[in-house]
């Protein structure tokens, strides 16, 4: 596979996003995108290698589902603290420390890969997910500080496009590296994660509007993110729709089963399957970086969630490897638009001093849906079978989109993406 060119004329895009800012802001944005992309690359390599390693040792879809449980636990444990850390401390420093968890965890997995027991792998996943719990909200909260007013939609699309590049290359690389030995992909992930930490230096100190340090331990401060979201019907509906759709229609946990048992292939096939959603996502994000969505935010979200469910059904019924890749690409394309709409709506309507805590809740909901979706897939597939499990999940996502359209008219009528000035 040749190196893709997902974002042509990058300098033009960076100039467009940072045109109203001095040159250091464009440099900071470029460093942020590089760090975010490298962390995503390291994460995806770890995910592919870990999934194949667990299934090779156990041949159990239930064991695959337990990876999701290990990833979910830190999201719950640190859900309140991540927002406080993001809003109180320098966001660049929080980003770097969080990303370092990928390198440290990947090195630990090099040793765990040679053990017969699988429980050390689950413990390391918990550690890596602890860093990820902080990484996601700080990334979402930091980006608005690096773009001018009116540039948030394009900035999100550009970041997602480069992040999609990591998800285009990294899973396939992880699968190929695994063929050289189970420790090789983890070593590569450790190096890539360390490079991401170095790029954080180029962002420069980014102190944002801070919470009152004399009251930051009060319960009202800790739950402020939940309170804000609950008071915003559109944001609440967008977040919960994504949670339900991904919880019910997620297929990532079962990909090792499809690769080994249905398509009778090796780790390279799992890597390509993990890459396929990124192909759809990167193409979609690249288009949206040039022609950002401006109107009909709510209807767009509802439609792409329904498409996500239909693509899940198609994948579940696939017996041909290439047909499955097509539906996985559709999954990625629809999820890319959904993520853009959600992230832009949330960040544009949230005051800067609240972005860390709101992003933490967003991360909790989005992350927990994916992780719990893996648990649900592992448990349900063990009861009714893998293929019925996937198909039922896709049908449920379509029903959820229709239900939200009826039950939440504010989301159905939501029009513009950005409101009010961007964060300084």
N, C-alpha and C positions, 0 to 999 in steps of 0.2 A: 504494500500500500504506500503510495507516494504521500509526501507531506501535504496536507490540505491547505488551501488558502481561504479560510473561513471569513476573514475580515479584510478585504482589499482596501487599499488607501487608508491604512491605519492612522497615518499622520493627519489626514483630512478629518477623520472622526475625532481624534484627540483634540484637534484645533477647534472643531465644532463644539465639543463639550466644554472646553476650558477657555473659550474665546473671551469671556468676560472676566477672566482671572489673569494674574501675572503668570509668567513662565513657570515659577516654582510650583504652582498648582497643577500645571500639566505634568510636570515631572513627578509630583506626588501621586497623581492619578495613575500614571504609567507604572510607577513602583507598586501601587496598591493592586492594580490589575495583574501584574506579574506575580506578586506574592499570593494573591487569591487563586490564580491559575495553578501555580505550583503546589499549593496545599491541596487543591482539588485533585491534581494528578496523583499525588502521593496517596491520598485517601482511596482513590479508585483502584490503584494497584493493590493496596492492602485488602480491599473488599473482595476483589477477584481471587487473589491468592488464598485468602482466609476461607472463602466459601468452598473452593475446590479442595482445600486441605481438610476441612471438616467432613465434607461428603465422602471424600476418598477414605477417610479413617472410619466412618460410621455407616455409610450408605443409608442414612436416615434423613428424611425431610423434616422430621421433628427436631433433629439436631441442628439443621439449617435454621429453623425458626428460632432456636435458642440464641443464635447470634443476634437476632433482633432484640431479644430480651436484654442481652448484655449491653447492647447499645442504647436501650431505652432507659435503663436505670440511672445513668448520670444526668440525663435530661430532666428527670424528676427531682433528683437530689439537688441539682444546682440551678433549677429553673428561676428561682428568685435572685440568687446571688449573681448570676451572669449579668442581669440587667443593671444591678447596682454597680458592679465592677466596671461595666462599660460606661456608665454615666458619671462615675466618680474619678476613675483613673485615666491616664493618657491612653487613648484608644490604640495608638500605634504599638505601644508596649504590650497591651492586652492581646492584640493580634499576633505579635511575635511569640509570646509565651504560649499562647494556645496552639499555634501552628507547630511549635517544637514538640508537642505530644506525638505527632505523626512520626517524627524521626526516632524518638525514644522508644515508642511502642513498636515500630518496625524492627528495630534492633532486637528487642525482646522476643519478637515473633521468630526471629532467626533461630533462636535457641529452642523455643517451644515447638517448632516444626519437626524437630528430631525426636520428640518425646512420644511415647505411646498414648499417654493420656491426653484428653482434649480440654480438660478443665483449665489448664494454664492459659490456653488460647482465649477462652472466654474472659478470664481475668484481665488479660492484656487488652481485649476489645473494650472492656469497661474503662480502662485507663485512657485509651485513645479517644473514646467517646466523651470522656470528661473534658479533654481539651477541645473537642469539637463543639461541646455544649457552650463554651465561651466564644469559640471562633465565629460561629454563625451570627449571633446578635451583634458582635462588635464589627463584623464586616458590613452588615446591613446599616448599622448606625454611622459608620465612618464614611461610607460613600457619599452621602448628601453633603458632607463637609468639604468635598473635593470638587463639586460642580456648582455652576452659577444658577441663578433663578431661571427656570424654564429648561434646564438641562438634565433634570433628573431622569426623565424617561429614556433619553438617549444614553445617559451614563449607565443606567441599569442594563439596557440592552447590550451596550458595549461590553460591560463586565460579564454578563451572561454569555456573550458570544465567545469571549476568550476562555471563560470557564468551561463552555461547551467544547472548546478545543481540547482541553485536558481530558474531558470525558469521551472525546473522539479517539484520542490516541492511547490514553493510559490503560483502559481495560484490555485492549488488544495487546499492548506491550506486556502487561502483567501476565496474560495468558501465555504468551510466547516465552517470557522469562521463566515461567514455572516449568516449562518443558526442559529447561537446563538444570532444574533442581528446585525444591521447595523453598530454599532460603534465598535464592537469587532475587526474586521480585521484592522481598522484604528489604534486602540491602539497597536495591535501587530506590525504593520508597524513602528510606532513611536519608539518602543523599539529596533527593529532590525536596524533601521537607526542609532540610537544612538550608538549601538554596532559597526557599521561600522566606525563611527567617531573615536571611541577609537582605533580601529585597525590602523588607519592612523598614530598614534603616533609611532608605530613600524617601519614605513617606514624610519623614520629619515629625516632630512632636505635634500632636493634634488634640490639644485640650479643647473640649467642647463645653457648651453650657452645662454646669454641674448642679447636682442636687445639693441641698443644704447639708453640709457635713455634720452639723450639730443634731440633725434629726434623721440621719440616713439609716438608722437601725429600727426606726419605728415601723410597726406593722403596716401602717397606712402607706408608708413609702415603699415597702417591699411589694405590696399588692397593687400599687398605682397603675402598673401596666395592664393588669387584668381589668381594673376599674375603667380605665380609658377605653379599652377595646369594647367592654360591655356597653359603654355609653355611645358607641359609634356603630349603628346597625349595619352599615355597609361593610366596614372593616370586619366586624364580627361574622357576618354572613360569608364573606370571602374566605376567611380563615377556616371556618368550620366546614364549608363545602369541600375545601381541599383536604381537610383532615378525613372526612368521611370517604371521599373518593379514593385517596391513596390507601387508607386503612383497608378498604374492601377490595380494591382492584390492583393492588401492588403485586408484581410478578417477580421481582428481583430475587427474592429468597429461593424461588424454585428453579431458577435458571440452571444451577448445576445439575439438577435432576433431568431437565430437558436436554442438556448437552450430552450427558452420559447415557441416559436410559432411552430417550426418544430418538435423538439424532445420532447416537452411537459414535460420539466424537470425543476429542481430548480437550485439554485446558485451552487450547487455541480457540476452539469453538465458543467456550464460555466467554473468553475475552472479546470475541467479535459480537456475541450477543449483547454483552454489556456496552459495546461501542455503538450498536445500532440505534438506541434511543438518542445518543449524542449526535448522530448524523442528522436526524430530523431536527433536533434541538438547535444545533449550530447553524443550520441553514435558515431556520426560522428566525433566530436571534440576529443573524447577520442582515437579513432583510429588514427586520424591525429597527436595527441600528441606523439604517439609512432612511427608512420611512416609518418613523415611530407612530404607534397608535395614538390618536388624539381624542376620539369620541367612542361612545357606546361601550364603555368599560364593562358594565354589568352583563349585558347580553353576550359580549365576547367571552367572558369567563364561563357563563353557563353553557355555551355551545362547545367550547374546547373541553370542558369536563365531560360532556356527553360523548365527544369524539374519543376521549381517553378511554371511556368505558367500552365503546365499540371496538377499539383497537385491542383492548385486553381480551375481548371475546375471540377476535380473530386469531390472536396469538395462541390462546388456550387450545383452539381447535386445530392448530397447524401440525401437520406431520412432515412437512417439507422444511428444511433448514432455511432456505432462501425466502419462502413465504413468511416464515416466522420473523426473519429480519425486517421484512417490509412492515409488518404490523408493529414491531418494536420501534422502528423509525417513526411511525405515526404516533406512538406513545410519547416519544421524545418531543416531537413537534408540538403536540397539544399541551404537554406539560410545560414546555418553554414559554408558550403564550400565557398559560395560567400563572406561572411564576412571575412573569413580567407584570401582569395586571395586578396580582396580589401585592407584590413588593412595592410597586409604584404607588398604589393606592394607600398602603400603610405608611410609607415614609413621607409622602407628600402631605398627608393629613395629620402628622404627628409632630408636636413641638420638639425642637432639638434636645431640650433638657429631658424629654421623656423617651427619646428614640431607643436608648439602650434597654430600658425596661419593656417597652412595647415590642422591640425586636426579640427580646428574650422570650416573651410569650409566643411570638410568631414562631421562633425556633422550636419552642416546646411543642406547639401544636403540629407544625410541619414535620419536625423530627420524630415526634412520638407517633404520628400517623404512619410514617415509613417503617419505623422500628416495630411498632405494634402490628403493622400490616404483615411483617415478616413472621411474627409470632402466630398471628391468625392463620397465615398461609401454611405454616408448619403443622399447626394443630388440626385445621380443617382438612388438609390434604391427607393426613394420617387417618382421617375418619371416612371421608367420601371419595378419596382419590385425588390425584394431582390435577388432571384435566377438568373434572367437574368443579373443583375448587376455583380454578382460574376463571372459568366461564361464569359461574355464579357471581364472582366478584365484579366482573365487567358489567353484567346486567344490573347489579346493585348500584354501580356508579352512574349509569344512565338514569336510573330511577331517582337517584339523589339529585342530579341536575334538574330534572323535571320538578321534583318536590320543592327545591329551593326557589325555582322560578315562580311557583305558585304561593309558597308560604312567606317569601321575603320580597315583596314588591319593590322595596327600596333598592335592592340589588339589581332587580330586573330593569329598573329605570335609571340606574347609575350611568352617567354619561361621560363627563370629562375625567381624565386621569389625574391631573395636577391641580392643586388648589393652594393658593397662598404662596408666599415667598419661600424659596429654598433656604436651607440652612446655610449660614455663613461659613 
